[in-house]
Structure formats: C-alpha cells, structure tokens
C-alpha cells in the first residue's frame, strides 16, 4: 500500500464457530466462514442420539422425525457456509454451503433440499429454493453447493434432508431432518481510490545515458551482418552517430556498453593486440555481463505486464541508480514466506446471550456486551433483558 499504515484492527479472514441463538446455530460476527460444528448432530428424538436444541429452526417449525437409529438412518449433521475466495464473506458475494449428512443404505433414496432467506429478518425467514442434491453413497457424506448472497448483512440458510418425497423447506415425516444456520456478512466495500500505476512500469526518472536504463532488447546488441547498412542506435543516445566513430589514426576508446560491436568494417583499424580472446569485453556475448544493473522490471518494452520486482536486501549491487524508490512497510510485508492461511487476529467481537449471560464464542481484540446488560432486574422503566445475567 502507498498510504500511511493504519492502526485500526484488521477485520478479515476469521473462521467463525456458531453458537445456539434464537432457535438455531448462529455466527454473530462476520468472517471467512460460519460453521455449526456439532450443534446439529443427530435428528429429533432418534434412538441413540437426540438432537440438541431440536428442532434447530429459526421459525420454530418442527420438521424432524424421530424414527430409526442415529448414524444408521437419515440425519443432517452439520452446516457450514464459507467464502469461495478465502476472504471475508460480503453481501452479494458468492459463497459455498457445505452440508454433512448421514445417508441411509447407499444414499440413493435420500435428498437434501437447500434454501436461503431473502427477508433479512432472522426470526421470520422467507425461504428461497437453491437446489436439491443426493449423497454419493451411504454413511457420512458431504454435499457442496454455491450460491450468491442477496443484499443485506443478516442471512440464514436451511437444509431439509428427507427420505424420498419432493423438495420442500419442511418435509416432515418419520425420517426427515430440517436445520437452519444464521450468519452475518461484511457490508459491500466499494473502493473510491483512483487507480494507481505500478512503479515497475513507470520509472520515476527519465532514462539517462547510463547503460542500466537503455530500453533496448538484448537481440539488438548483435552485430549487423551487413557492414554497409546503417546501424540502429538506442533512442536515448541521439548524439551518437556513425560519424562519431574514431578514425584509424585515433586510439580506440569504444566502450562495449555504447557501441555493441555494430561496426565490423572498422575492426581492421584497431591494434592487432585487441583480439576477441585478449579483450573479452569487446565480444557481444560478454556485453550482458557488463550490465548487472539492467532489470527487466525497469524496461517497459521488455516487461509490459510485469509487477513490482522486489530484490533481496542482501544484493544492493543489483539496484540501479535509476530505479524507482519503493518503500516497504514491515508490518504489512513480513520478511518470511507469505502464507495462504487465514489471518485470525484483531477482530472486535459482539457478545450474544448464551447459558445465563452475554458471551463471545470467538476470540478477538475485544468482547462487548453491547446493550444486553442495560437496566437492572425488574426496575421501573426498563427491566433488564435475560435477567439476572449471571453464569451461576
């Protein structure tokens, strides 16, 4: 970044674990994902594993059947929603639903209907059908579906897992299991900054007569096979013309960096001792080694699509005096190998009421009760919600 580093918390790339709030698992802070974890395991009052907080629906609908045995018959075990690109989920972005189900037999008669609500009201969802999928086999199976988030910050999805039947947000029946997952996303961010030009494509200084910034590709340094033809000189040396070549009576002072052996007809005038084997610097093949500071990142004609080239600090000799000044901010550009893992730091958490008091279920830079503790007991004018708000 070219601006001044900000001291504000980085609120990106945090995986959220849901807690049970108002009827279903919910993530009250935005992040790269929201995961129900183990909160949806089992189904209704099925033998061997009653589902905790059943029926786990935002609208209170009881769509769960209690027939059969846990991890033998159908159950929707887990719901997770996550960003496709690994960044923070934002309103209007494409996300993935990852559903884990337990399939009966070979799974060929089981179906998962997926829905999302476009109402923005978590307590009164309006279900919109996404699609229906079948597990690929028996026992535990994973189904992944992508869809585009509607506008708004608060969202809820539903999985309706059924045996046979038709798509529905609440099939009901002996072996059906419907569960919801509520989550929050980041507001859509629209950048108002003007586009910037990469320093690698626009040198901060006008190319001078130094060899390090001559915008000429290496093949142009080869000798012209036709002695009688006019040589092609770099545009950055308008004052150098064929007439400036030394005569036979003048001691040759031609530098390889200025005259890359483009005049083979003049070689007989040089001293016999100046043979290619005795003066390797006169050989065209040795010219590139004389220019260690020639960086493709500073030559637009050679690398029009290249990005900023950052040379190691241990090789200062490779930096041209004509190169642009690039200022790196240590806090934003770590010296180690960049990691593709999510950044899980510096997120302000808002508490929700869980098990007797406000609670933040994810770590961050802070945990805030917000308005949950306002007032006191049954005081006149403002009874305290969820009173007494104590863990014991």
C-alpha positions as CSV (number, residue, x, y, z in Angstrom):
1,X,0.0,0.0,0.0
2,X,1.1,3.5,-0.8
3,X,-0.7,5.2,2.1
4,X,0.2,5.6,5.7
5,X,-0.2,2.3,7.6
6,X,-3.4,2.3,9.7
7,X,-3.6,1.4,13.4
8,X,-7.2,0.1,13.0
9,X,-7.7,-3.6,13.7
10,X,-7.6,-6.0,10.7
11,X,-11.1,-7.5,10.5
12,X,-10.5,-10.1,7.9
13,X,-10.1,-13.9,7.5
14,X,-11.6,-15.3,10.7
15,X,-13.4,-18.6,10.7
16,X,-16.5,-18.3,13.0
17,X,-17.9,-21.1,15.1
18,X,-21.7,-20.8,15.6
19,X,-23.5,-20.8,19.0
20,X,-27.2,-21.6,19.6
21,X,-29.1,-18.3,19.5
22,X,-32.9,-17.7,19.0
23,X,-33.7,-21.2,17.6
24,X,-30.7,-22.3,15.7
25,X,-26.9,-22.1,15.5
26,X,-25.7,-18.6,14.6
27,X,-22.5,-16.6,13.9
28,X,-23.0,-13.0,15.1
29,X,-19.7,-11.8,13.7
30,X,-18.6,-11.9,10.1
31,X,-15.6,-13.9,8.8
32,X,-14.5,-16.3,6.1
33,X,-16.9,-18.9,7.2
34,X,-19.7,-19.9,9.7
35,X,-19.7,-23.5,11.0
36,X,-22.4,-25.2,13.1
37,X,-19.8,-27.6,14.4
38,X,-21.6,-30.4,16.4
39,X,-24.7,-28.4,17.2
40,X,-26.9,-30.1,14.5
41,X,-25.8,-33.7,15.0
42,X,-28.5,-36.4,15.2
43,X,-32.2,-35.8,14.5
44,X,-35.2,-35.1,16.7
45,X,-35.6,-37.8,19.3
46,X,-34.0,-40.5,17.2
47,X,-32.8,-43.5,19.1
48,X,-29.1,-43.3,20.1
49,X,-28.6,-39.5,19.7
50,X,-31.4,-36.9,20.3
51,X,-30.5,-33.7,18.5
52,X,-29.6,-30.9,21.0
53,X,-31.7,-27.7,20.8
54,X,-34.1,-29.5,18.5
55,X,-35.7,-28.6,16.1
56,X,-33.0,-26.0,15.3
57,X,-35.2,-23.8,13.0
58,X,-35.5,-20.0,13.1
59,X,-39.2,-20.0,12.5
60,X,-40.0,-22.6,15.2
61,X,-41.2,-25.2,12.7
62,X,-40.7,-28.8,13.9
63,X,-39.8,-30.7,10.7
64,X,-37.9,-33.5,12.3
65,X,-38.9,-37.1,12.5
66,X,-37.7,-39.4,15.3
67,X,-37.9,-42.9,13.7
68,X,-34.9,-45.1,13.2
69,X,-31.4,-45.1,14.8
70,X,-28.7,-42.5,14.9
71,X,-25.9,-43.0,12.3
72,X,-28.0,-45.6,10.6
73,X,-30.9,-43.6,9.3
74,X,-31.0,-40.1,7.9
75,X,-29.8,-37.1,9.7
76,X,-28.4,-33.7,8.8
77,X,-25.2,-33.5,10.8
78,X,-23.6,-30.2,10.0
79,X,-24.0,-26.9,8.0
80,X,-21.2,-24.6,7.1
81,X,-21.2,-21.5,4.8
82,X,-17.9,-20.1,3.6
83,X,-16.4,-17.7,1.0
84,X,-15.3,-19.0,-2.3
85,X,-12.1,-17.0,-2.5
86,X,-10.9,-17.4,1.1
87,X,-11.7,-13.8,2.1
88,X,-14.4,-12.3,4.3
89,X,-17.9,-13.1,3.2
90,X,-19.5,-9.9,1.9
91,X,-23.1,-9.1,0.9
92,X,-23.8,-10.0,-2.7
93,X,-20.7,-12.3,-2.9
94,X,-20.7,-16.0,-4.0
95,X,-20.4,-18.4,-1.1
96,X,-20.4,-22.2,-0.6
97,X,-22.7,-24.3,1.5
98,X,-21.0,-27.4,2.9
99,X,-23.5,-29.8,4.3
100,X,-22.6,-33.1,6.1
101,X,-25.4,-35.7,6.1
102,X,-25.7,-39.3,7.3
103,X,-27.2,-41.4,4.4
104,X,-29.3,-44.5,4.9
105,X,-28.2,-47.6,3.0
106,X,-26.4,-46.4,-0.2
107,X,-28.0,-42.9,-0.1
108,X,-29.9,-43.5,-3.4
109,X,-33.2,-42.6,-1.8
110,X,-32.1,-39.6,0.3
111,X,-32.3,-36.0,-0.8
112,X,-31.0,-32.7,0.6
113,X,-33.0,-29.5,-0.3
114,X,-31.2,-26.2,0.3
115,X,-32.9,-22.9,0.9
116,X,-31.9,-19.3,1.9
117,X,-34.0,-16.5,3.2
118,X,-34.1,-13.1,1.4
119,X,-36.2,-11.3,4.0
120,X,-33.3,-10.1,6.1
121,X,-35.4,-10.9,9.2
122,X,-33.8,-13.9,11.0
123,X,-36.9,-14.6,13.1
124,X,-39.2,-14.5,10.1
125,X,-37.4,-16.1,7.1
126,X,-38.8,-16.2,3.6
127,X,-37.4,-19.4,2.0
128,X,-36.0,-19.3,-1.5
129,X,-35.1,-22.6,-3.1
130,X,-31.4,-23.1,-4.2
131,X,-31.2,-26.7,-5.3
132,X,-31.6,-30.4,-4.4
133,X,-28.7,-32.9,-4.2
134,X,-28.3,-36.6,-3.3
135,X,-25.4,-38.1,-1.3
136,X,-22.9,-40.0,-3.4
137,X,-23.1,-43.1,-1.1
138,X,-24.0,-44.4,2.3
139,X,-23.0,-43.3,5.8
140,X,-21.4,-39.9,6.3
141,X,-21.3,-37.8,3.1
142,X,-20.5,-34.2,2.2
143,X,-22.5,-32.0,-0.3
144,X,-21.1,-28.7,-1.5
145,X,-23.3,-26.1,-3.3
146,X,-22.5,-22.5,-4.4
147,X,-25.0,-19.6,-4.4
148,X,-25.0,-15.8,-4.5
149,X,-25.8,-13.9,-1.3
150,X,-28.7,-11.5,-1.5
151,X,-28.3,-7.9,-0.3
152,X,-28.2,-7.4,3.4
153,X,-25.9,-8.3,6.3
154,X,-28.0,-11.0,8.2
155,X,-28.7,-14.3,6.5
156,X,-30.0,-17.7,7.2
157,X,-29.8,-21.0,5.2
158,X,-31.8,-24.2,5.7
159,X,-31.1,-27.8,4.9
160,X,-34.1,-30.1,4.5
161,X,-32.9,-33.7,4.5
162,X,-35.5,-36.3,3.6
163,X,-36.2,-39.9,2.5
164,X,-37.9,-39.8,-0.9
165,X,-40.6,-37.2,-1.3
166,X,-40.4,-33.8,-3.1
167,X,-38.4,-30.6,-2.5
168,X,-39.6,-28.6,0.5
169,X,-38.3,-26.3,3.2
170,X,-40.1,-28.6,5.7
171,X,-41.0,-32.0,4.5
172,X,-41.7,-33.6,7.9
173,X,-42.2,-37.3,8.2
174,X,-40.5,-40.1,10.1
175,X,-37.0,-39.7,8.7
176,X,-36.8,-36.0,7.8
177,X,-34.4,-33.5,9.4
178,X,-34.6,-29.7,8.8
179,X,-32.0,-27.4,10.3
180,X,-31.0,-23.7,10.0
181,X,-27.8,-21.8,10.2
182,X,-27.8,-18.0,10.7
183,X,-24.8,-15.8,9.9
184,X,-23.6,-12.2,9.4
185,X,-21.6,-10.9,6.4
186,X,-19.4,-7.8,5.9
187,X,-21.0,-4.8,4.1
188,X,-20.1,-4.5,0.5
189,X,-16.9,-2.4,0.1
190,X,-16.7,-0.1,-2.9
191,X,-13.3,1.4,-3.4
192,X,-13.2,5.1,-4.2
193,X,-9.4,5.3,-4.6
194,X,-8.1,6.3,-8.1
195,X,-6.2,3.6,-9.9
196,X,-2.5,3.6,-9.3
197,X,0.2,2.8,-11.8
198,X,2.8,0.2,-11.0
199,X,6.2,1.7,-10.3
200,X,7.7,-1.2,-12.2
201,X,6.1,0.1,-15.4
202,X,6.8,3.8,-14.9
203,X,10.3,4.7,-13.8
204,X,10.4,7.7,-11.6
205,X,13.3,9.2,-13.6
206,X,13.8,9.8,-17.3
207,X,16.2,7.2,-18.7
208,X,19.6,8.7,-18.9
209,X,22.7,7.7,-21.0
210,X,23.6,5.0,-18.4
211,X,23.5,1.5,-19.7
212,X,21.2,0.4,-16.9
213,X,18.2,2.1,-18.4
214,X,18.7,1.7,-22.2
215,X,15.2,0.4,-23.3
216,X,16.7,-1.9,-25.9
217,X,16.2,-5.7,-26.0
218,X,19.3,-7.9,-25.9
219,X,19.0,-9.1,-29.6
220,X,19.6,-5.5,-30.8
221,X,23.2,-5.8,-29.5
222,X,24.2,-8.4,-32.1
223,X,26.5,-7.2,-34.9
224,X,24.8,-6.1,-38.1
225,X,25.6,-8.7,-40.7
226,X,25.6,-6.1,-43.4
227,X,28.7,-3.7,-43.0
228,X,27.2,-1.2,-45.4
229,X,23.9,-0.9,-43.7
230,X,23.2,1.9,-41.2
231,X,23.3,0.7,-37.5
232,X,20.4,1.1,-35.3
233,X,21.3,3.1,-32.2
234,X,19.3,3.5,-29.0
235,X,16.9,6.4,-28.9
236,X,18.5,7.5,-25.6
237,X,21.8,8.4,-27.4
238,X,20.7,10.9,-30.2
239,X,24.2,12.5,-30.1
240,X,25.9,9.3,-31.0
241,X,26.0,8.8,-34.8
242,X,28.2,6.7,-37.1
243,X,30.2,9.9,-37.8
244,X,31.4,9.8,-34.2
245,X,33.4,6.7,-34.7
246,X,37.1,7.0,-34.3
247,X,39.3,7.2,-37.3
248,X,42.2,4.8,-37.9
249,X,44.7,7.3,-36.5
250,X,42.9,7.6,-33.2
251,X,43.4,5.2,-30.3
252,X,40.1,3.2,-30.0
253,X,38.2,4.1,-26.8
254,X,34.9,2.4,-27.8
255,X,33.0,1.1,-24.8
256,X,31.0,-2.0,-25.3
257,X,28.0,-0.5,-23.5
258,X,27.8,2.3,-26.1
259,X,28.9,0.5,-29.3
260,X,27.9,-3.1,-29.1
261,X,30.2,-4.2,-31.9
262,X,27.8,-2.8,-34.6
263,X,30.7,-1.8,-37.0
264,X,32.6,-4.9,-38.0
265,X,34.0,-3.0,-41.0
266,X,36.1,-0.8,-38.6
267,X,37.8,-3.7,-36.8
268,X,40.9,-3.8,-39.1
269,X,41.8,-0.3,-37.9
270,X,42.2,-1.5,-34.3
271,X,45.5,-2.7,-32.9
272,X,46.3,-6.3,-33.6
273,X,46.6,-7.0,-29.9
274,X,42.9,-6.2,-29.4
275,X,41.7,-9.6,-30.4
276,X,38.5,-11.0,-29.0
277,X,40.5,-13.6,-27.0
278,X,42.6,-10.9,-25.4
279,X,39.8,-8.4,-24.8
280,X,36.7,-10.4,-23.9
281,X,34.8,-7.2,-23.1
282,X,34.7,-6.4,-26.9
283,X,32.7,-9.6,-27.5
284,X,29.0,-9.2,-28.0
285,X,28.3,-12.3,-26.0
286,X,30.0,-10.7,-22.9
287,X,28.1,-7.5,-23.0
288,X,25.2,-8.6,-20.8
289,X,27.6,-9.5,-18.0
290,X,28.8,-5.8,-18.1
291,X,25.3,-4.6,-17.2
292,X,24.4,-6.3,-13.9
293,X,22.0,-3.5,-13.1
294,X,19.8,-4.0,-16.1
295,X,16.5,-5.0,-14.6
296,X,13.6,-6.1,-16.8
297,X,11.2,-4.5,-14.2
298,X,12.6,-1.1,-15.2
299,X,12.2,-1.5,-19.0
300,X,8.7,-1.1,-20.2
301,X,9.4,-2.5,-23.7
302,X,10.7,-5.8,-22.2
303,X,8.2,-6.4,-19.4
304,X,4.9,-4.6,-20.1
305,X,2.9,-6.9,-17.8
306,X,5.4,-7.5,-15.0
307,X,4.7,-6.4,-11.5
308,X,7.0,-4.7,-9.0
309,X,10.2,-6.6,-8.7
310,X,11.5,-6.6,-5.1
311,X,15.2,-7.5,-4.9
312,X,16.7,-9.1,-1.8
313,X,18.2,-6.7,0.6
314,X,21.4,-8.7,0.5
315,X,22.1,-7.8,-3.1
316,X,22.3,-4.0,-3.2
317,X,24.6,-4.1,-6.3
318,X,21.6,-5.1,-8.4
319,X,19.7,-1.9,-7.7
320,X,20.1,0.6,-10.5
321,X,20.5,4.3,-9.5
322,X,17.6,5.0,-11.9
323,X,15.2,2.6,-10.3
324,X,12.1,4.0,-8.6
325,X,12.0,4.3,-4.8
326,X,9.8,1.5,-3.3
327,X,9.0,1.9,0.4
328,X,8.0,-1.3,2.1
329,X,6.1,-1.2,5.4
330,X,7.5,-4.0,7.6
331,X,4.2,-4.5,9.4
332,X,2.4,-5.2,6.2
333,X,5.1,-7.1,4.3
334,X,6.6,-9.8,6.5
335,X,10.0,-11.0,5.6
336,X,9.1,-14.7,5.8
337,X,7.5,-16.7,3.1
338,X,3.9,-15.5,2.6
339,X,1.3,-17.8,4.0
340,X,-2.0,-18.7,2.3
341,X,-3.6,-19.4,5.7
342,X,-6.3,-17.0,7.0
343,X,-5.3,-14.2,9.3
344,X,-7.0,-14.9,12.6
345,X,-6.3,-11.7,14.5
346,X,-7.7,-8.4,15.6
347,X,-11.5,-8.8,15.3
348,X,-13.9,-7.0,17.7
349,X,-16.5,-9.4,19.0
350,X,-20.1,-8.6,20.0
351,X,-21.4,-10.9,22.7
352,X,-24.7,-12.8,22.5
353,X,-26.7,-14.3,25.3
354,X,-25.6,-17.9,26.0
355,X,-26.1,-20.0,29.1
356,X,-27.0,-17.3,31.5
357,X,-25.0,-14.2,30.4
358,X,-23.5,-12.4,27.4
359,X,-20.7,-14.4,25.8
360,X,-18.3,-14.1,22.9
361,X,-17.7,-17.5,21.4
362,X,-14.7,-16.5,19.2
363,X,-11.5,-14.8,20.3
364,X,-10.6,-11.3,19.1
365,X,-9.3,-7.9,20.2
366,X,-12.3,-7.3,22.4
367,X,-15.6,-8.7,23.7
368,X,-18.5,-6.3,24.1
369,X,-21.9,-6.9,25.9
370,X,-23.4,-4.1,23.9
371,X,-27.0,-3.4,25.1
372,X,-27.5,-6.9,26.7
373,X,-26.9,-5.7,30.3
374,X,-28.8,-2.4,30.2
375,X,-31.2,-1.7,33.1
376,X,-31.5,-3.8,36.3
377,X,-33.8,-6.6,37.4
378,X,-37.4,-5.5,37.1
379,X,-36.6,-1.9,37.7
380,X,-39.4,0.5,36.7
381,X,-39.0,1.8,33.2
382,X,-36.5,-0.7,31.9
383,X,-36.4,-4.3,33.1
384,X,-33.1,-5.9,32.3
385,X,-33.4,-8.5,29.5
386,X,-32.2,-12.0,30.2
387,X,-32.0,-11.1,33.9
388,X,-30.2,-11.8,36.1
389,X,-27.3,-12.2,33.5
390,X,-25.1,-14.4,35.8
391,X,-23.3,-17.6,34.9
392,X,-24.2,-19.3,38.3
